Every structure is written in C-alpha cells, then in structure tokens.
Amino acid sequence: MEPLLTTVVGSYPQPDWLVDRENLLSRLPPRVRAREIWRVDPGHLEQAQDDATLLAIRDMERAGIDVITDGEMRRESYSNHFATALEGMDTGNPGYALDRTGHPNPVPRVTGPIRWTRPILKRDLEFLRRNTGRRIKITLPGPFTMAQQAQNGHYADDRGLALALADAVNREIRALMDAGADVVQLDEPYLQARPENARKYGLEAINRALDQVRGTTALHTCFGYAHVVKNRLAGYPFLADLNACAAQQISIEAAQPDLDLSILEKLPAKTIILGVISLGDMEVDPPEAVAARIRRALRHVPPGRLVLAPDCGMKYLPREVAFGKLQALAEGARIVRGEIS
C-alpha cells in the first residue's frame, strides 16, 4: 500500500436543500427512522439523494482524498439506515436505550429473530462505483454497537443479539465486496463507550461479522460525534484488544482528544487509519498542523501502515468547513510524503 493515503471516516455534510439541518443538529443521532429530517418529498427523495451524493463525491475528489465514500447522503444517521432494514427490528413501536451521552433515545425493539433478507447498501455502493475512478469505501454499523442501540426483547442476552446481528452484517459485507467495494468499514463507537460489554462479546461479534470475508476491511471506533458528545474520555480502554480482530485496518479518533500516539504501538498487526483532523471546532486545521500530527504518528508506526483521515464523520459540520478540512488533510499528507520520499 502507498504510504500516507488519505480517506474519510464516512459521512459528509448533507445539503440544506436535502435535510432540515436545524432538526438534525437539535437531536441525538436517530436510531429509528427519522423521515421528518428530509426536505424532499418521498417521490423525489432518491433522485435528490443521488444528486447530493454526486456533490459529496466531487468535493472529496477536488479536495484530493484518495479513498472516498458516498458521504452517507442517504442516511439519517450512520447506523439506523442499515439496522432498521433488518427483519426482527420493530421500528414502528420503538423501545428506549441510553445513548452514550447518558440520555434515553428511541431505538428499535428486537421482537423476533434478526435476519438479513436482501442487500441493503448495494445500490449505494454501485452508484459510488459508477461515479468515481478513485478507490471507494462504504461503511456499516458494527454488530456490537447495533446491539447497544436496540432494546432486546427476543434473545436470551445481548451477546446473543450481537451474534445474530454479526451474521446479518457478514451477509451484507459479502454482497458489498461482490459489488466492487475496495474497503468495507464497520463503525463500532460503542467499543470505546462500553468497554466492559466489549470485553465480554465485542471481539467475538466483530470476528463473526468478518468471518471468511475476502477484501479489505476496516473498523472505526471513536469518542462520538463532537457535536453530540462534549465530554471526551481519556483514551481507548479496548483498543489493544482490536489487534486480535479480523479487520486489517483500525480507524481511531486522535486529533481532538490530543491522543498519546504511543498507543498505536499496541496495534502492531494493523494498518492505522488515524484521525488527524479535529472536528470539535469550525476552524480549518492549518496543513502544517496536520503535518505535525502525522510526524508524531510516524514515531510509532511506519508510513506503509498509516492512513490519514478526519477524526470521525463530518455530517454535523457546515459544508464549506468540511471541505476546507479535507483540503488541509490532503495538503498535510502531501507535505509529509515529500519529506519521507
């Protein structure tokens, strides 16, 4: 792999004409469907989402990002788009679970066996593939996090729920790889938020989701959206455990919490997707500051095992700020590539 590739974690800001951003910004990330955020009528929504996806693709290309996503333009949150499409999830009569902020949030109630009945994100992936010549990544919520974001009314315990979700995720990943994904990423922020449960069954669920998958897989964990989670914890109590997971790449937030990057040495078997762009403010990171973060990481991981990214998804930022931060990411990477070449 080329040294110091750039990528995104997943989401990019949705245009104001597509979503009610005031509604989006005023609530916790939805776990059940939240159709009220869309400004476009259902008859024209798919076409509008396609147009917004093209804007996201072109912004990432213009900014100079190497491995891009579709910006998650069709999603109300990173997780509910997939989770609510699974059989066994009752979204019309939701339950409640505590969000990582400690506040109750409506979530799907699990009322029967979790079953994957069709490819859920295949069209999204195929649209992205048709509209860019760059390497592409698509993201899925991980089974451990989805289990934390549901009210279990069917399985004997949450481990059983997580493993059933892992089977569904595995089927989806295989369909996405067959459709042309270069990278499939599992989003598992609750590994950081719920380390006690993660140690009981998190790794088991993740490895089951990735069992016999061919292709490059990544796993993202973080402290939560900066817009939503204001109090950041000190570190990643579960991070070293991920060296044993089946994903080849581990994606972590590091810029905003000013993480001690010696922790990267605990993942010697993995490529690191490192957050070098802070999303906690509206300032565009100077490219030289980004380059300095990259140099610090290179003390602990070789350039061939380092991929550079924003800390997390960018959906809560204004578009002009997100684009500026991506430009700074690409320029910071270019500076350091020149130094090590």
C-alpha positions in Angstrom: 0.0 0.0 0.0 1.2 3.5 -0.8 2.3 5.4 2.3 0.1 8.0 3.9 -3.1 7.6 1.8 -6.0 9.8 2.8 -9.6 8.8 3.4 -12.7 9.8 5.2 -14.4 8.1 8.1 -17.8 8.0 6.3 -20.2 10.9 6.4 -20.0 14.3 4.7 -22.4 17.3 5.3 -25.8 16.8 3.6 -27.0 19.9 1.7 -29.6 22.2 3.4 -32.0 21.6 0.5 -31.9 17.9 1.3 -32.2 17.8 5.1 -33.5 20.0 7.8 -30.2 20.6 9.4 -31.7 22.5 12.3 -33.7 19.4 13.2 -30.6 17.2 12.7 -28.5 19.4 15.0 -31.0 19.7 17.7 -31.4 15.9 18.5 -29.4 12.8 19.3 -28.5 10.7 16.3 -31.6 8.8 15.3 -31.6 5.0 15.9 -35.1 4.5 14.5 -36.2 6.1 11.2 -36.5 9.9 11.2 -38.2 10.7 7.9 -39.0 14.2 9.2 -35.5 15.4 8.6 -35.9 15.2 4.8 -36.9 18.3 3.0 -37.7 16.5 -0.3 -41.0 14.6 -0.8 -40.7 10.8 -1.0 -41.4 10.6 -4.7 -38.3 12.6 -5.5 -36.1 11.7 -2.5 -34.0 9.1 -4.1 -33.1 11.4 -7.1 -32.3 14.2 -4.6 -30.1 11.8 -2.6 -28.3 10.8 -5.8 -27.6 14.4 -6.6 -26.3 15.1 -3.1 -24.1 12.0 -3.4 -22.5 13.4 -6.6 -21.7 16.6 -4.7 -20.0 14.7 -1.9 -18.0 12.6 -4.4 -16.8 15.7 -6.3 -15.9 17.5 -3.1 -13.8 14.6 -1.9 -12.1 14.3 -5.3 -11.4 18.1 -5.5 -10.0 18.1 -2.0 -7.5 15.4 -3.0 -8.8 12.5 -0.9 -7.5 9.1 -2.1 -10.1 6.7 -0.7 -13.6 8.2 -0.7 -17.2 7.3 0.4 -20.6 8.3 -0.8 -20.8 10.7 2.1 -23.7 8.8 3.6 -26.1 11.2 1.9 -29.0 8.7 2.1 -28.7 8.2 5.8 -30.4 9.8 8.8 -27.5 8.5 10.9 -24.6 6.2 10.5 -26.5 3.2 12.0 -30.2 3.4 11.5 -30.2 3.1 7.7 -28.9 -0.4 8.0 -30.2 -1.6 11.4 -33.9 -0.7 10.6 -33.8 -2.7 7.4 -33.2 -6.0 9.1 -36.0 -8.4 9.8 -36.8 -8.7 13.5 -36.4 -5.0 14.3 -39.7 -3.3 15.2 -39.2 0.4 14.4 -42.9 1.3 14.4 -43.2 0.6 18.2 -39.7 1.6 19.4 -38.1 1.0 22.7 -35.6 3.1 24.5 -31.9 2.8 25.4 -29.4 5.1 27.0 -27.3 6.9 24.4 -23.6 7.3 25.2 -24.4 10.8 26.4 -26.5 9.1 29.2 -29.8 10.3 27.7 -32.6 8.0 26.6 -33.1 7.7 22.9 -35.8 5.8 20.9 -34.3 2.6 19.5 -35.6 -0.4 17.5 -37.2 -3.1 19.6 -36.0 -6.6 18.8 -39.2 -8.7 18.6 -38.0 -11.7 16.6 -35.0 -13.4 15.0 -32.7 -10.9 13.3 -32.5 -11.8 9.6 -30.7 -10.3 6.6 -33.2 -10.6 3.7 -31.5 -8.5 0.9 -28.5 -6.4 0.1 -29.3 -3.0 1.8 -26.4 -0.8 0.7 -25.6 -2.4 -2.7 -27.3 0.3 -4.8 -25.4 3.0 -2.8 -22.1 1.2 -3.4 -22.8 0.7 -7.1 -23.8 4.4 -7.6 -20.5 5.4 -5.9 -18.5 2.9 -8.1 -20.1 4.3 -11.3 -19.3 7.9 -10.4 -15.6 7.9 -9.4 -12.4 6.3 -10.6 -10.9 6.5 -7.1 -10.8 3.8 -4.5 -14.0 3.5 -2.6 -15.1 2.6 0.9 -18.6 2.0 2.3 -19.5 1.9 6.0 -21.8 -0.3 8.0 -22.7 -0.2 11.7 -20.9 -2.9 13.6 -22.8 -5.7 15.4 -21.7 -4.7 18.9 -22.7 -1.1 18.5 -26.1 -2.1 17.0 -26.7 -4.4 20.0 -26.2 -1.4 22.3 -28.6 0.7 20.3 -31.5 -1.7 20.5 -34.0 -2.9 23.1 -33.6 -6.7 23.2 -37.0 -8.4 23.5 -36.1 -11.7 21.8 -32.7 -13.1 22.6 -31.6 -14.5 25.9 -29.0 -11.9 26.4 -27.3 -9.1 24.5 -24.4 -11.4 23.4 -27.0 -13.5 21.5 -28.3 -10.4 19.9 -24.9 -9.2 18.9 -24.0 -12.5 17.3 -27.3 -12.6 15.3 -26.5 -9.0 14.1 -23.0 -10.2 13.2 -24.4 -12.9 10.9 -26.5 -10.2 9.1 -23.5 -7.9 8.8 -21.5 -10.7 7.4 -24.0 -11.3 4.6 -24.1 -7.6 3.8 -20.3 -7.3 3.7 -20.0 -10.2 1.2 -22.6 -8.5 -1.0 -20.8 -5.2 -0.9 -17.4 -6.8 -1.8 -19.1 -8.7 -4.7 -20.4 -5.3 -5.9 -17.0 -3.7 -6.1 -16.1 -2.2 -2.7 -12.4 -1.6 -2.2 -12.9 -1.2 1.6 -15.8 -2.1 3.9 -15.7 -0.4 7.3 -17.6 -1.4 10.4 -18.5 1.6 12.7 -18.1 0.5 16.4 -18.0 3.6 18.5 -19.6 1.8 21.5 -16.4 -0.3 21.9 -15.0 2.9 23.5 -18.2 3.8 25.3 -19.0 0.3 26.7 -15.6 -1.4 27.2 -17.0 -3.8 29.9 -19.5 -5.3 27.5 -17.0 -5.1 24.7 -14.7 -7.4 26.6 -17.5 -10.0 27.1 -18.5 -10.4 23.5 -17.4 -7.4 21.3 -14.5 -9.1 19.6 -16.4 -12.3 19.2 -19.2 -10.4 17.4 -16.8 -8.5 15.2 -14.9 -11.5 14.1 -18.1 -13.4 13.3 -19.2 -10.4 11.1 -15.9 -10.6 9.3 -15.6 -14.4 9.0 -14.3 -15.6 5.6 -14.8 -12.1 4.1 -12.4 -11.5 1.2 -11.2 -8.0 0.7 -10.0 -5.1 2.8 -12.0 -4.4 6.0 -11.7 -1.6 8.5 -13.1 -1.0 12.0 -13.7 2.6 13.2 -14.1 3.5 16.9 -14.2 6.9 18.4 -15.5 9.1 21.3 -18.7 10.0 19.4 -19.6 13.0 17.2 -18.0 16.1 18.6 -21.3 18.0 18.1 -23.1 15.5 20.3 -20.6 14.2 22.9 -19.0 17.1 24.7 -17.1 15.2 27.4 -14.4 13.1 25.9 -12.9 10.2 27.9 -9.2 9.9 28.3 -8.5 7.1 26.0 -9.4 3.7 24.5 -9.6 1.0 27.1 -10.5 -1.6 24.5 -8.0 -0.6 21.7 -5.2 -3.1 22.3 -7.8 -5.9 22.1 -8.5 -4.9 18.5 -5.1 -6.2 17.4 -6.8 -9.6 17.5 -9.8 -8.7 15.4 -10.2 -9.8 11.8 -10.2 -6.3 10.3 -7.0 -5.3 8.6 -7.4 -1.6 9.4 -8.3 0.1 12.7 -9.6 3.7 12.5 -9.4 5.9 15.6 -10.1 9.5 16.6 -6.9 11.2 17.8 -6.7 14.9 16.8 -9.4 16.5 19.0 -8.5 14.5 22.2 -4.8 15.0 21.5 -4.2 11.3 22.0 -0.9 10.0 23.2 0.1 8.2 19.9 2.4 5.7 21.6 -0.9 3.8 21.9 -0.5 2.9 18.2 2.3 0.5 19.2 -0.4 -1.7 20.7 -1.7 -2.5 17.2 1.4 -3.9 15.5 -0.6 -6.2 13.2 -2.9 -3.4 11.8 -2.9 -0.6 9.4 -3.9 2.5 11.3 -6.5 5.0 10.0 -5.5 7.9 12.1 -7.7 10.9 12.8 -5.5 14.0 12.2 -8.3 16.5 11.6 -10.2 17.7 14.6 -14.0 18.1 14.2 -14.6 19.9 17.5 -14.5 23.4 16.1 -15.3 25.4 13.0 -11.6 26.3 12.3 -9.9 24.7 9.3 -6.8 22.9 10.5 -3.6 24.5 9.1 -1.9 22.0 6.8 1.3 22.3 8.8 -0.5 21.4 12.0 -1.9 18.3 10.2 1.6 17.5 9.0 2.9 17.8 12.6 0.3 15.3 13.8 1.4 12.9 11.0 5.1 13.2 12.0 4.2 12.4 15.6 2.4 9.2 14.5 5.4 8.2 12.4 7.4 7.8 15.6 5.2 4.8 16.4 4.0 3.3 13.1 5.7 3.1 9.7 4.3 5.1 6.8 3.2 2.0 4.9 0.8 1.2 7.8 -0.6 4.7 8.2 -3.7 6.1 6.5 -4.9 9.6 7.4 -8.4 10.8 8.0 -10.7 13.2 9.9 -11.4 12.1 13.5 -14.9 11.0 12.7 -17.8 11.5 10.3 -18.3 15.1 9.2 -22.1 15.3 8.8 -22.6 17.9 11.5 -20.1 20.5 10.0 -21.0 23.2 7.6 -20.1 22.0 4.1 -17.5 24.8 3.5 -15.8 23.9 6.8 -15.7 20.2 6.0 -14.3 20.8 2.5 -11.6 23.1 3.9 -10.6 20.4 6.5 -10.4 17.8 3.7 -8.1 20.1 1.7 -5.9 20.6 4.8 -5.8 16.8 5.3 -4.7 16.2 1.7 -2.1 19.0 1.9 -0.7 17.9 5.2 -0.3 14.4 3.8 1.5 15.8 0.7 3.9 17.7 2.9 5.0 14.7 4.9 5.1 12.4 1.8 7.6 14.8 0.3 9.7 14.6 3.5 9.9 10.8 3.6 10.2 10.1 -0.2 
